[in-house]
Amino acid sequence: MSKPLIVIVGPTGVGKTAAGVSLAREVGGEIVSADSRQIYRGMDIGTAKPTPEEQAQVRHHLIDVVDPDRTLTLAEYQELARVAIEDILSRGRIPFLVGGTGLYVRAVVEGWTVPHVPPNPVLRQVLLERAAREGAEALYNELQAVDAVAAARIDPRNVRRVIRALEVYYGTGEPPSRLQRREPPPYDVLWIGLTMERARLYARIDARIDGMVAAGWIDEVRDLVARGYDLDLPAMSALGYREIGAYLRGELSLEDAAALIKRHTRRFIRHQYAWFSPDDPRVHWFDVGQPCLDRIRELVLSWLETHGS
């Protein structure tokens, strides 16, 4: 019996959530979130979680999994996603894996054998202090020296991921890339990619960030800080939270903080496209700048006729 899995990927702000909800509702599906920030409780506005209305229409999994001071490893996410997908299939529903965290999506769909190395707080602190003292490039250069393959998959500016890779190396004595073998799971996968002309997407992102601020994002960050969640936590590396924290401390004007969030989001979008290339033959790409939901729906319905369980 085939195990269908529909994957919806694309850059932040392109409309993955809305498309996923619409499609899942029509075909009897449920959504497994593939977003590395929507796993955190209390971080709702800034991570653009599905609204209560959207979650009422279609059941969502792997949202609000842990508190912001808890680190969820890639191996843990992968296992939770697999359990959720199997649960959905066992009830005769169609699983949709939806999100822009390429690492999450590919670990699940490509069956990465992710090393189960627990976080090492002492080593992390040492490496963080080194990054502050010597610069992020020093850590990245160290990772390149021990595992050039793993380094090539990581943005040198993403200190958190560089440190995690070094943590795996020092914890196992093996290069992370050697530990990440692939054992594809038994799913028939339909890949759907959503994209948009870059200038239009950036304008849409700018408007969304302004809307988040108007919807209470500042109060959300203020509340998280008041509850004892330090802005230096890995969870707070989510786009915008530290910038708003700087505003709350009086280090930035709100206008400057918003401008910085917009700039960082554009950079993040460029990085997302590196994970899912328009040249990837597995992915059916749709330009959502044009009406395309009907065409996506036709593709999904046709595919399910031959791949549905």
C-alpha positions in Angstrom: 0.0 0.0 0.0 1.5 3.4 -1.0 2.0 6.1 1.6 1.2 9.5 0.0 3.0 12.6 1.3 2.4 16.0 -0.1 5.2 18.5 0.5 4.7 22.3 0.2 7.9 24.4 0.2 8.9 27.9 -0.6 10.2 31.1 0.9 8.8 32.8 3.9 5.7 34.9 3.2 4.9 33.3 -0.1 1.6 31.8 1.1 2.4 28.2 2.0 0.1 28.1 5.0 -3.0 29.3 3.1 -2.3 26.9 0.2 -1.8 24.0 2.6 -5.0 24.7 4.5 -7.0 25.0 1.3 -5.7 21.9 -0.3 -5.7 19.8 2.9 -9.3 20.8 3.6 -10.4 19.7 0.2 -8.7 16.2 0.1 -9.1 15.2 3.8 -5.6 16.1 4.8 -3.7 17.2 7.9 -0.7 19.5 8.1 2.7 18.7 9.7 4.6 21.9 10.2 8.1 22.1 8.9 9.0 25.4 10.5 11.8 25.5 13.0 10.3 28.5 14.9 6.6 27.6 15.0 7.6 24.7 17.4 8.0 27.3 20.2 5.1 28.1 22.5 4.4 31.8 23.0 6.1 32.9 19.7 2.9 33.2 17.7 2.9 36.6 15.8 6.5 36.8 14.9 6.7 33.2 13.5 3.4 33.7 11.5 1.8 30.6 13.0 -1.5 29.4 11.4 -4.3 31.5 12.8 -6.8 29.8 15.2 -9.3 29.9 12.3 -6.8 28.0 10.0 -6.1 25.5 12.7 -9.8 25.0 13.2 -10.3 24.2 9.5 -7.4 21.7 9.3 -5.6 19.8 12.1 -2.0 20.9 12.5 0.9 19.0 14.0 4.2 20.1 15.5 3.2 23.6 16.4 3.7 24.7 20.0 5.9 21.7 20.8 8.4 23.1 23.3 9.0 26.3 25.4 11.5 28.8 24.0 14.2 27.7 26.5 14.2 24.1 25.2 16.3 23.1 22.3 14.7 20.6 19.8 17.3 18.8 17.9 16.9 17.9 14.2 16.8 14.2 15.2 14.0 14.9 17.6 12.0 16.9 15.0 12.5 14.2 12.4 11.2 11.5 14.8 8.2 13.7 15.8 7.4 14.4 12.1 7.6 10.7 11.2 5.2 9.8 14.1 2.8 12.5 13.0 2.8 11.4 9.4 2.2 7.8 10.3 -0.6 8.8 12.6 -2.3 10.8 9.9 -1.9 7.9 7.4 -3.2 5.4 9.9 -6.5 7.3 10.1 -6.9 7.3 6.3 -6.0 11.0 6.0 -3.4 12.6 3.7 -0.3 14.2 5.3 0.9 17.5 4.1 4.4 18.6 5.2 4.4 22.3 4.9 7.1 24.8 5.8 10.2 26.8 4.8 12.8 25.1 6.9 14.7 23.2 4.3 16.7 21.3 6.8 13.5 19.9 8.4 11.8 19.0 5.1 14.8 17.3 3.6 15.7 15.4 6.8 12.2 13.9 6.8 11.6 13.3 3.1 15.1 12.2 2.2 15.5 10.0 5.2 18.6 11.5 6.7 20.2 9.4 9.5 20.6 12.2 11.9 23.1 11.7 14.8 21.4 11.7 18.2 23.9 13.9 20.0 22.4 15.7 23.0 23.2 19.4 23.4 26.4 20.2 25.3 25.8 23.5 27.1 29.4 23.9 28.3 30.8 23.4 24.8 28.2 25.6 23.3 29.1 28.4 25.7 32.8 28.0 24.9 32.1 28.2 21.2 29.7 31.2 21.6 32.4 33.0 23.5 34.9 32.2 20.8 32.5 33.5 18.1 32.1 36.8 20.1 35.8 37.1 20.6 37.2 35.9 17.2 34.1 36.3 15.0 31.7 33.8 13.4 34.2 33.2 10.6 36.7 31.6 12.9 34.2 28.9 13.9 33.1 28.4 10.3 36.7 27.9 9.2 37.1 25.3 12.0 34.1 23.4 10.7 35.5 23.6 7.1 38.7 22.1 8.4 37.0 19.1 10.0 34.0 18.7 7.6 34.0 20.7 4.4 30.8 18.9 3.2 28.8 19.9 6.2 30.3 23.5 6.1 29.1 23.9 2.5 25.5 23.2 3.6 25.5 26.0 6.2 25.4 29.7 5.9 28.6 31.0 7.5 26.6 33.7 9.4 24.4 31.0 11.0 26.5 30.7 14.2 23.9 28.4 15.8 24.1 25.8 13.1 27.9 26.0 12.8 28.1 25.4 16.6 25.7 22.5 16.4 27.8 20.9 13.6 30.9 21.3 15.7 29.1 19.9 18.7 28.2 16.8 16.8 31.8 16.5 15.6 33.3 16.8 19.1 30.6 14.6 20.6 31.2 11.7 18.2 34.7 12.2 16.7 33.1 11.9 13.3 32.3 14.5 10.6 28.6 15.3 10.7 28.2 14.7 7.0 29.5 11.2 7.4 26.9 10.5 10.1 24.1 11.9 7.9 23.4 8.9 5.7 20.2 8.7 3.8 17.6 6.0 4.1 14.5 7.3 2.1 11.3 6.6 4.0 8.5 4.6 2.2 6.5 7.6 1.0 5.3 8.5 -2.4 6.1 12.2 -2.4 4.5 15.0 -4.3 6.7 18.2 -4.1 5.0 21.5 -4.6 7.0 24.7 -4.6 5.5 28.2 -4.3 7.5 31.1 -5.6 7.0 34.8 -6.5 8.8 37.4 -8.4 11.4 38.7 -5.9 10.5 42.4 -5.8 6.9 41.5 -5.3 7.7 39.0 -2.5 9.9 41.6 -0.7 7.0 44.1 -0.8 4.7 41.5 0.5 7.1 40.7 3.3 7.5 44.4 4.2 3.7 44.7 4.5 3.5 41.5 6.6 6.1 42.7 9.1 4.2 46.0 9.5 1.1 44.0 10.1 2.8 41.8 12.7 3.9 44.9 14.6 0.4 46.3 14.4 -1.0 43.0 15.6 1.0 43.1 18.9 4.4 41.6 18.1 6.1 44.0 20.5 3.9 43.0 23.3 4.6 39.3 22.5 8.3 39.9 22.8 7.9 42.0 26.0 5.8 39.2 27.5 8.4 36.5 26.6 11.2 38.6 28.3 9.0 39.2 31.3 8.5 35.4 31.6 12.3 34.9 31.8 13.1 34.0 28.3 16.4 35.6 27.4 16.8 37.1 24.0 20.1 35.2 23.6 18.3 31.9 23.6 18.6 29.9 20.3 14.8 30.2 19.9 15.1 34.0 19.8 17.2 33.9 16.7 13.9 33.7 14.9 13.6 36.7 12.6 12.7 39.9 14.4 12.7 38.9 18.0 16.2 40.3 18.9 15.6 43.4 16.8 12.4 44.1 18.7 14.3 43.3 21.9 16.8 46.0 21.0 13.9 48.4 20.5 12.5 47.5 23.9 15.9 48.2 25.5 16.0 51.6 23.8 18.9 50.7 21.5 16.8 51.1 18.2 13.9 53.1 17.2 10.8 51.1 16.1 11.3 52.3 12.6 15.0 51.2 12.6 14.1 47.8 14.2 11.4 47.2 11.5 13.8 48.2 8.7 16.4 45.8 10.1 13.9 42.9 10.3 12.9 43.5 6.7 16.5 43.5 5.6 17.3 40.3 7.5 14.1 38.6 6.1 15.2 39.3 2.6 18.6 37.8 3.3 16.8 34.8 4.8 14.7 34.4 1.7 17.7 34.2 -0.5 19.1 31.5 1.8 15.8 29.5 1.5 16.1 29.5 -2.2 19.4 27.8 -1.9 17.7 24.8 -0.2 15.0 24.4 -2.9 16.3 25.4 -6.3 13.9 26.1 -9.2 16.0 23.6 -11.1 15.2 20.8 -8.7 13.4 18.3 -11.0 11.4 16.8 -8.0 9.6 20.1 -7.4 6.5 21.3 -9.3 6.9 25.1 -9.0 4.1 27.6 -9.2 4.3 31.4 -9.3 1.7 32.5 -6.8 2.0 36.0 -8.2 -0.4 34.7 -10.8 -3.7 32.8 -10.0 -2.6 29.2 -9.7 -4.5 27.5 -6.9 -6.8 25.7 -9.3 -3.8 24.3 -11.2 -2.2 23.1 -7.9 -5.5 21.5 -6.9 -5.7 19.7 -10.2 -2.2 18.4 -9.8 -2.9 17.2 -6.3 -6.2 15.5 -7.2 -4.7 13.8 -10.2 -1.6 12.7 -8.3 -3.8 11.2 -5.5 -5.8 9.2 -8.0 -2.6 7.2 -8.7 -0.7 7.5 -5.4 -3.4 7.7 -2.7 -3.7 4.8 -0.3 
